[in-house]
Every structure is written in structure tokens, then in C-alpha cells.
Amino acid sequence: MAIRSSRLLGSDEARFEGNFCLVVIRRRVRYWASQLSKHRRGETGFLGALALLDAIADAHPEAAMMHLVKEEVDEWNQLLAAWTKRVEKKISKRGVDVDELLANADAVFDKLRDRGMNVPKAQWQFDVNADLEYFKEQA
């Protein structure tokens, strides 16, 4: 494919890599989101995966529009809120302001939700299940 500008992301293939990275990190967010409901530790990879998903979505807004679903982002937000409530004492012991952590996450969720599309749950849940099956196979 042709390079259309001097920007590093200025070619079709570079944009394809952005799409690919977004889908891969979304898979990690889905994995960690599935773990939050049973997770009791005061640490989770969900936050890192979420921050990376946000960064990739910033760099590749077209990919975000194709691969993010508003309702799924809302579920991630609810799962994180329930997890922080469960482990609040563990997190607070380390000097972390849980309200500030949730406010920072809410800002990311708002951005991702705004970029996402409305899709019936039956359609995107199939994709989520396939992603989670991948991690079961890797274990």
C-alpha cells in the first residue's frame, strides 16, 4: 500500500497495524474484565490494558469506531467499580485515592464509549466469548 504522508501512521498498512493492536489489547481488556468479578487482590492488569486501549484508540479513532461497543464499555465500568469497592481497603493502604482512580477510569470509559458503536449484545457477546476461549486454551 502507498505511503500517503511523512507521518509514521500515514499509510494503509500502518493503519492496519493500529487496527490489529487495538483488537489485541481489547482482547486483554476483555480477559481482565472477566477476572474482576472474582479478583480479590489489590492489583489488576485491567487498568494497564484499559490505559493502552485508550492510547491506541486515540491514535486510531477509525479502528475504535469499528471495534468498541458502548454497552461493553459500560460493563467494564461496572466491573471495575465493583472490584474497587471489594478491594478498597487494600488499595487505600498503599496511599491510592480510590475516588481519584475511579474518576480517572471514568474519563477513559467516557472517551471509549463516545468512540464506540451501538450493537445488540447478542452480536458482540459472541466475540467476547471467543476472546475468552482463547485465554482458556492458553492456560
C-alpha positions in Angstrom: 0.0 0.0 0.0 1.1 3.5 -0.7 2.6 5.8 2.0 0.4 8.9 1.9 2.3 11.2 4.2 5.5 11.6 6.2 3.7 10.6 9.4 4.6 7.2 10.7 0.9 6.2 10.6 0.5 7.7 7.2 0.0 4.5 5.2 -2.8 1.9 4.8 -0.5 -0.8 6.3 0.4 1.4 9.3 -3.3 2.0 9.9 -3.9 -1.8 9.6 -1.3 -2.3 12.4 -3.3 0.2 14.6 -6.5 -1.8 14.0 -4.6 -5.0 14.8 -3.1 -3.6 18.0 -6.5 -2.3 19.1 -8.1 -5.7 18.7 -5.3 -7.4 20.6 -5.4 -5.0 23.6 -9.2 -5.1 23.6 -8.8 -8.9 24.0 -6.6 -8.3 27.1 -9.2 -5.8 28.5 -11.9 -8.4 28.0 -9.8 -11.0 29.7 -9.1 -8.8 32.7 -12.7 -7.7 32.9 -13.7 -11.3 33.1 -11.4 -11.7 36.1 -12.5 -8.6 38.0 -15.7 -10.3 39.4 -13.6 -12.9 41.2 -10.4 -10.9 41.7 -9.6 -10.1 45.4 -6.1 -8.8 45.0 -5.5 -5.0 45.2 -3.8 -5.2 41.8 -5.1 -5.9 38.3 -3.8 -5.8 34.8 -7.2 -4.4 33.8 -6.0 -0.8 34.5 -2.9 -1.1 32.3 -4.8 -2.8 29.5 -7.5 -0.1 29.7 -5.0 2.7 29.5 -3.3 1.1 26.5 -6.6 0.6 24.8 -7.4 4.3 25.3 -4.0 5.3 23.9 -4.4 3.1 20.8 -8.0 4.4 20.3 -6.6 8.0 20.4 -4.1 7.2 17.7 -6.6 5.1 15.6 -10.1 6.6 16.1 -11.4 4.8 13.0 -10.4 1.5 14.5 -12.0 2.4 17.8 -15.3 3.2 15.9 -15.2 -0.3 14.4 -14.1 -2.3 17.4 -15.6 -0.7 20.5 -19.1 -1.3 21.7 -20.7 1.3 24.1 -22.6 -1.4 26.1 -19.5 -3.4 26.6 -17.6 -0.3 27.8 -20.4 0.2 30.3 -20.0 -3.3 31.6 -16.2 -2.8 32.0 -17.0 0.3 34.0 -19.4 -1.5 36.3 -17.0 -4.4 36.8 -14.2 -2.0 37.8 -16.4 -0.1 40.2 -17.5 -3.4 41.9 -13.8 -4.6 42.1 -12.6 -1.3 43.6 -15.4 -1.5 46.2 -14.3 -5.0 47.1 -10.6 -4.2 47.4 -10.8 -0.6 48.5 -9.0 -1.1 51.8 -6.1 -2.9 50.1 -5.8 -0.1 47.6 -6.2 2.7 50.1 -3.5 1.2 52.4 -1.0 2.0 49.6 -2.0 5.6 49.6 -4.1 5.4 46.5 -7.2 7.6 46.4 -9.9 5.2 45.2 -12.2 8.0 44.2 -9.5 9.6 42.0 -8.7 6.2 40.5 -12.3 5.7 39.6 -12.6 9.3 38.2 -9.6 8.7 36.0 -11.1 5.4 34.8 -14.5 7.1 34.2 -12.8 9.7 32.0 -11.3 6.8 29.9 -14.6 4.9 29.8 -16.4 8.1 28.6 -13.9 8.5 25.8 -14.1 4.9 24.8 -17.9 4.9 25.0 -18.1 8.0 22.8 -15.9 6.3 20.2 -17.9 3.0 20.3 -20.9 1.9 18.4 -24.3 0.6 19.4 -24.5 -3.1 18.7 -27.0 -5.7 20.1 -25.4 -7.6 22.9 -26.0 -11.0 21.2 -23.7 -9.9 18.4 -20.8 -8.6 20.5 -21.1 -11.2 23.2 -20.2 -13.9 20.7 -16.9 -12.1 20.0 -16.2 -11.7 23.8 -16.8 -15.4 24.3 -14.4 -16.3 21.5 -11.7 -14.0 23.0 -12.1 -15.6 26.5 -12.0 -19.0 25.0 -8.6 -18.1 23.5 -7.2 -17.4 27.1 -8.6 -20.7 28.3 -6.7 -22.5 25.6 -3.5 -20.7 26.5 -3.7 -21.7 30.2 
